[in-house]
Amino acid sequence: MTRHRLLLQQVRTLGRYSDDEEAGRVLDTVLTLLGSQLTGEERCDLAAVLPEQDRAVLVSQVPLPEPVTAPAFVEAVARALHTSLACARWDTSSVLAALADHAGDELIDRLLVRLPSGYALLFGRADLAVAA
């Protein structure tokens, strides 16, 4: 089984999607939007662990000057998939949790430092804020 197929199957299982087409649409949408949020070494390192087909989707996006908030990211997913915010949160988390498994803890920790607060929950992690 190809690496892309493994990632797609993991997204399909986590998201409980009825078929590969639906899982693939969600995967591509979230990767597209994530590609606009990441810059620098973390972007390159995430791209390096992705299957070639998924890497192309991620890196085809021009990064924004600043990443959007986690709620704004979910809203963008909802608009792109023409779905509700609740469904978009589910879709986003299904993809990002699968990516976390493929990327490993160290890289996800680095991504979360670069992204605004709130993304940890989307990656299936506790969102622990540092007390001031």
C-alpha positions as CSV (number, residue, x, y, z in Angstrom):
1,M,0.0,0.0,0.0
2,T,1.4,3.4,-0.9
3,R,2.1,6.1,1.7
4,H,-0.7,8.3,0.3
5,R,-3.1,5.4,0.5
6,L,-2.2,4.8,4.2
7,L,-2.7,8.5,5.1
8,L,-6.0,8.5,3.2
9,Q,-7.2,5.4,5.0
10,Q,-6.2,6.9,8.3
11,V,-8.2,10.1,7.6
12,R,-11.1,7.9,6.4
13,T,-11.1,5.9,9.6
14,L,-10.6,8.9,11.9
15,G,-13.3,10.9,10.1
16,R,-15.6,7.9,9.6
17,Y,-16.1,8.9,6.0
18,S,-18.1,6.6,3.8
19,D,-15.6,6.4,0.9
20,D,-12.1,7.3,-0.2
21,E,-13.4,10.1,-2.4
22,E,-14.9,12.0,0.6
23,A,-11.8,11.4,2.7
24,G,-9.6,12.6,-0.1
25,R,-11.6,15.8,-0.6
26,V,-11.3,16.6,3.1
27,L,-7.6,15.7,3.2
28,D,-6.8,17.9,0.2
29,T,-8.9,20.8,1.5
30,V,-7.2,20.8,5.0
31,L,-3.7,20.4,3.5
32,T,-4.4,23.3,1.1
33,L,-5.4,25.6,3.9
34,L,-2.6,24.3,6.2
35,G,-0.1,25.1,3.4
36,S,-1.1,28.8,3.7
37,Q,-0.5,28.8,7.4
38,L,3.0,27.4,7.6
39,T,6.4,28.9,6.8
40,G,10.0,28.2,7.2
41,E,11.7,25.0,8.4
42,E,8.5,23.6,9.9
43,R,6.7,23.8,6.5
44,C,9.6,22.1,4.8
45,D,9.9,19.4,7.5
46,L,6.1,18.6,7.3
47,A,6.3,18.5,3.5
48,A,9.2,16.1,3.8
49,V,7.2,13.5,5.8
50,L,4.1,13.7,3.5
51,P,3.6,11.3,0.6
52,E,4.5,13.1,-2.7
53,Q,0.9,13.6,-3.8
54,D,0.0,15.3,-0.4
55,R,3.2,17.2,-0.3
56,A,2.4,18.8,-3.6
57,V,-1.0,20.0,-2.2
58,L,0.6,21.5,0.9
59,V,3.5,23.3,-0.8
60,S,1.4,24.6,-3.7
61,Q,0.0,27.3,-1.4
62,V,1.6,30.6,-0.8
63,P,1.9,31.2,3.0
64,L,0.1,34.1,4.5
65,P,2.1,36.7,6.3
66,E,0.6,35.6,9.6
67,P,-1.3,32.4,10.3
68,V,-5.0,32.8,11.0
69,T,-6.6,31.8,14.3
70,A,-7.8,28.2,14.8
71,P,-11.5,29.3,14.6
72,A,-10.8,31.2,11.4
73,F,-9.0,28.1,10.0
74,V,-12.0,26.0,10.8
75,E,-14.3,28.6,9.2
76,A,-12.2,28.5,6.0
77,V,-12.5,24.7,6.0
78,A,-16.3,25.0,6.4
79,R,-16.5,27.5,3.5
80,A,-14.3,25.3,1.2
81,L,-16.2,22.1,2.0
82,H,-19.7,23.9,2.1
83,T,-20.4,22.4,5.5
84,S,-21.2,23.5,9.1
85,L,-18.6,24.7,11.6
86,A,-19.2,21.5,13.6
87,C,-18.5,19.3,10.6
88,A,-15.5,21.4,9.6
89,R,-14.0,21.0,13.1
90,W,-14.5,17.2,12.7
91,D,-13.0,17.2,9.2
92,T,-10.0,19.4,10.3
93,S,-9.3,17.3,13.4
94,S,-9.5,14.0,11.4
95,V,-6.8,15.2,9.0
96,L,-4.6,17.0,11.5
97,A,-4.7,14.0,13.9
98,A,-3.6,11.7,11.0
99,L,-0.8,14.2,10.1
100,A,0.3,14.2,13.7
101,D,0.7,10.4,13.6
102,H,2.8,10.7,10.4
103,A,4.9,13.7,11.4
104,G,5.7,12.7,15.0
105,D,5.5,14.6,18.3
106,E,8.7,16.7,17.8
107,L,7.6,18.2,14.5
108,I,4.0,18.8,15.7
109,D,5.3,20.5,18.8
110,R,7.3,22.9,16.6
111,L,4.3,23.5,14.4
112,L,2.2,24.3,17.4
113,V,4.7,26.9,18.6
114,R,4.4,28.7,15.3
115,L,0.6,28.6,15.1
116,P,-1.8,30.6,17.1
117,S,-3.3,29.2,20.3
118,G,-6.2,26.7,19.7
119,Y,-4.5,24.6,17.0
120,A,-3.4,22.0,19.5
121,L,-7.0,20.8,20.0
122,L,-7.4,20.4,16.2
123,F,-4.3,18.1,16.2
124,G,-5.9,16.0,19.0
125,R,-3.8,17.4,21.8
126,A,-4.5,19.3,25.0
127,D,-4.2,23.1,24.5
128,L,-2.1,23.9,27.5
129,A,-1.4,27.6,27.8
130,V,1.7,28.7,29.7
131,A,0.7,30.7,32.8
132,A,2.1,34.2,32.8
